[in-house]
Amino acid sequence: MTAIEQTEAARPRGTRLPRRARRNQLLGAAQEVFVAQGYHAAAMDDIAERAGVSKPVLYQHFPGKLDLYLALLDQHCENLLQAVRGALESTTDNKLRVAATMDAYFAYVEEEGGAFRLVFESDLTNEPAVRERVDRVSLQCAEAISDVIAEDTGLSQDESMLLAVGLGGVSQVVARYWLSSESPVARDKAVGLLTSLAWRGIAGFPLHGADGAAAGPAA
């Protein structure tokens, strides 16, 4: 059950919930309000009303609006990182790895509730704590991708990181465009097109053999 579904299930006022369940409920309500209104226009009153709780209950869990926003951001940054890592670990076939990683970004932006907007389209990126989290998850995703590139191609870590940042950046930008434009191209077709584009480039680097010699193009 997602945080938003927990919000819907627990919305009636007066319902007593275990602390963790209440926290998840409040996060779900906050996500709805922040995604719809942005950080600056959102008010704690709106979030409490959306969750069906009093403001004192909301403040028991989150001292302020920024604390609530950062808790949400931490949750959804971690979700993205785990999705990318899971895609990279899902196969040893490098072309399928590229496709799975691309699809992880598409799935992330397509997820119900629009949580990706808090990570990629926040109106609070001038806040150091927000900027640090967004930069960190982008770096962590790129590092995960670069580790695979470095291992399979023998490129240096710096060279692999440049390629990884490019692959991750292209994935999230195209996925967001695909969603916002309401493209008639189906998700699997869009992922396939982007994978073909990326693969034509990355496959040009020779697979690094166990003995250090080039062993032909990756997968």
Secondary structure as a PSIPRED ss2 file (coil, helix, strand):
# PSIPRED VFORMAT (PSIPRED V4.0)

   1 M C   1.000  0.000  0.000
   2 T C   1.000  0.000  0.000
   3 A H   0.000  1.000  0.000
   4 I H   0.000  1.000  0.000
   5 E H   0.000  1.000  0.000
   6 Q H   0.000  1.000  0.000
   7 T H   0.000  1.000  0.000
   8 E H   0.000  1.000  0.000
   9 A H   0.000  1.000  0.000
  10 A C   1.000  0.000  0.000
  11 R C   1.000  0.000  0.000
  12 P C   1.000  0.000  0.000
  13 R C   1.000  0.000  0.000
  14 G C   1.000  0.000  0.000
  15 T C   1.000  0.000  0.000
  16 R C   1.000  0.000  0.000
  17 L C   1.000  0.000  0.000
  18 P C   1.000  0.000  0.000
  19 R H   0.000  1.000  0.000
  20 R H   0.000  1.000  0.000
  21 A H   0.000  1.000  0.000
  22 R H   0.000  1.000  0.000
  23 R H   0.000  1.000  0.000
  24 N H   0.000  1.000  0.000
  25 Q H   0.000  1.000  0.000
  26 L H   0.000  1.000  0.000
  27 L H   0.000  1.000  0.000
  28 G H   0.000  1.000  0.000
  29 A H   0.000  1.000  0.000
  30 A H   0.000  1.000  0.000
  31 Q H   0.000  1.000  0.000
  32 E H   0.000  1.000  0.000
  33 V H   0.000  1.000  0.000
  34 F H   0.000  1.000  0.000
  35 V H   0.000  1.000  0.000
  36 A H   0.000  1.000  0.000
  37 Q H   0.000  1.000  0.000
  38 G C   1.000  0.000  0.000
  39 Y C   1.000  0.000  0.000
  40 H C   1.000  0.000  0.000
  41 A C   1.000  0.000  0.000
  42 A C   1.000  0.000  0.000
  43 A C   1.000  0.000  0.000
  44 M H   0.000  1.000  0.000
  45 D H   0.000  1.000  0.000
  46 D H   0.000  1.000  0.000
  47 I H   0.000  1.000  0.000
  48 A H   0.000  1.000  0.000
  49 E H   0.000  1.000  0.000
  50 R H   0.000  1.000  0.000
  51 A H   0.000  1.000  0.000
  52 G C   1.000  0.000  0.000
  53 V C   1.000  0.000  0.000
  54 S C   1.000  0.000  0.000
  55 K H   0.000  1.000  0.000
  56 P H   0.000  1.000  0.000
  57 V H   0.000  1.000  0.000
  58 L H   0.000  1.000  0.000
  59 Y H   0.000  1.000  0.000
  60 Q H   0.000  1.000  0.000
  61 H H   0.000  1.000  0.000
  62 F C   1.000  0.000  0.000
  63 P C   1.000  0.000  0.000
  64 G C   1.000  0.000  0.000
  65 K H   0.000  1.000  0.000
  66 L H   0.000  1.000  0.000
  67 D H   0.000  1.000  0.000
  68 L H   0.000  1.000  0.000
  69 Y H   0.000  1.000  0.000
  70 L H   0.000  1.000  0.000
  71 A H   0.000  1.000  0.000
  72 L H   0.000  1.000  0.000
  73 L H   0.000  1.000  0.000
  74 D H   0.000  1.000  0.000
  75 Q H   0.000  1.000  0.000
  76 H H   0.000  1.000  0.000
  77 C H   0.000  1.000  0.000
  78 E H   0.000  1.000  0.000
  79 N H   0.000  1.000  0.000
  80 L H   0.000  1.000  0.000
  81 L H   0.000  1.000  0.000
  82 Q H   0.000  1.000  0.000
  83 A H   0.000  1.000  0.000
  84 V H   0.000  1.000  0.000
  85 R H   0.000  1.000  0.000
  86 G H   0.000  1.000  0.000
  87 A H   0.000  1.000  0.000
  88 L H   0.000  1.000  0.000
  89 E H   0.000  1.000  0.000
  90 S C   1.000  0.000  0.000
  91 T C   1.000  0.000  0.000
  92 T C   1.000  0.000  0.000
  93 D C   1.000  0.000  0.000
  94 N H   0.000  1.000  0.000
  95 K H   0.000  1.000  0.000
  96 L H   0.000  1.000  0.000
  97 R H   0.000  1.000  0.000
  98 V H   0.000  1.000  0.000
  99 A H   0.000  1.000  0.000
 100 A H   0.000  1.000  0.000
 101 T H   0.000  1.000  0.000
 102 M H   0.000  1.000  0.000
 103 D H   0.000  1.000  0.000
 104 A H   0.000  1.000  0.000
 105 Y H   0.000  1.000  0.000
 106 F H   0.000  1.000  0.000
 107 A H   0.000  1.000  0.000
 108 Y H   0.000  1.000  0.000
 109 V H   0.000  1.000  0.000
 110 E H   0.000  1.000  0.000
 111 E C   1.000  0.000  0.000
 112 E C   1.000  0.000  0.000
 113 G C   1.000  0.000  0.000
 114 G C   1.000  0.000  0.000
 115 A C   1.000  0.000  0.000
 116 F H   0.000  1.000  0.000
 117 R H   0.000  1.000  0.000
 118 L H   0.000  1.000  0.000
 119 V H   0.000  1.000  0.000
 120 F H   0.000  1.000  0.000
 121 E C   1.000  0.000  0.000
 122 S C   1.000  0.000  0.000
 123 D C   1.000  0.000  0.000
 124 L C   1.000  0.000  0.000
 125 T C   1.000  0.000  0.000
 126 N C   1.000  0.000  0.000
 127 E C   1.000  0.000  0.000
 128 P H   0.000  1.000  0.000
 129 A H   0.000  1.000  0.000
 130 V H   0.000  1.000  0.000
 131 R H   0.000  1.000  0.000
 132 E H   0.000  1.000  0.000
 133 R H   0.000  1.000  0.000
 134 V H   0.000  1.000  0.000
 135 D H   0.000  1.000  0.000
 136 R H   0.000  1.000  0.000
 137 V H   0.000  1.000  0.000
 138 S H   0.000  1.000  0.000
 139 L H   0.000  1.000  0.000
 140 Q H   0.000  1.000  0.000
 141 C H   0.000  1.000  0.000
 142 A H   0.000  1.000  0.000
 143 E H   0.000  1.000  0.000
 144 A H   0.000  1.000  0.000
 145 I H   0.000  1.000  0.000
 146 S H   0.000  1.000  0.000
 147 D H   0.000  1.000  0.000
 148 V H   0.000  1.000  0.000
 149 I H   0.000  1.000  0.000
 150 A H   0.000  1.000  0.000
 151 E H   0.000  1.000  0.000
 152 D H   0.000  1.000  0.000
 153 T H   0.000  1.000  0.000
 154 G C   1.000  0.000  0.000
 155 L C   1.000  0.000  0.000
 156 S C   1.000  0.000  0.000
 157 Q H   0.000  1.000  0.000
 158 D H   0.000  1.000  0.000
 159 E H   0.000  1.000  0.000
 160 S H   0.000  1.000  0.000
 161 M H   0.000  1.000  0.000
 162 L H   0.000  1.000  0.000
 163 L H   0.000  1.000  0.000
 164 A H   0.000  1.000  0.000
 165 V H   0.000  1.000  0.000
 166 G H   0.000  1.000  0.000
 167 L H   0.000  1.000  0.000
 168 G H   0.000  1.000  0.000
 169 G H   0.000  1.000  0.000
 170 V H   0.000  1.000  0.000
 171 S H   0.000  1.000  0.000
 172 Q H   0.000  1.000  0.000
 173 V H   0.000  1.000  0.000
 174 V H   0.000  1.000  0.000
 175 A H   0.000  1.000  0.000
 176 R H   0.000  1.000  0.000
 177 Y H   0.000  1.000  0.000
 178 W H   0.000  1.000  0.000
 179 L H   0.000  1.000  0.000
 180 S H   0.000  1.000  0.000
 181 S C   1.000  0.000  0.000
 182 E C   1.000  0.000  0.000
 183 S C   1.000  0.000  0.000
 184 P C   1.000  0.000  0.000
 185 V C   1.000  0.000  0.000
 186 A C   1.000  0.000  0.000
 187 R H   0.000  1.000  0.000
 188 D H   0.000  1.000  0.000
 189 K H   0.000  1.000  0.000
 190 A H   0.000  1.000  0.000
 191 V H   0.000  1.000  0.000
 192 G H   0.000  1.000  0.000
 193 L H   0.000  1.000  0.000
 194 L H   0.000  1.000  0.000
 195 T H   0.000  1.000  0.000
 196 S H   0.000  1.000  0.000
 197 L H   0.000  1.000  0.000
 198 A H   0.000  1.000  0.000
 199 W H   0.000  1.000  0.000
 200 R H   0.000  1.000  0.000
 201 G H   0.000  1.000  0.000
 202 I H   0.000  1.000  0.000
 203 A C   1.000  0.000  0.000
 204 G C   1.000  0.000  0.000
 205 F C   1.000  0.000  0.000
 206 P E   0.000  0.000  1.000
 207 L E   0.000  0.000  1.000
 208 H E   0.000  0.000  1.000
 209 G C   1.000  0.000  0.000
 210 A C   1.000  0.000  0.000
 211 D C   1.000  0.000  0.000
 212 G C   1.000  0.000  0.000
 213 A C   1.000  0.000  0.000
 214 A E   0.000  0.000  1.000
 215 A E   0.000  0.000  1.000
 216 G E   0.000  0.000  1.000
 217 P E   0.000  0.000  1.000
 218 A C   1.000  0.000  0.000
 219 A C   1.000  0.000  0.000
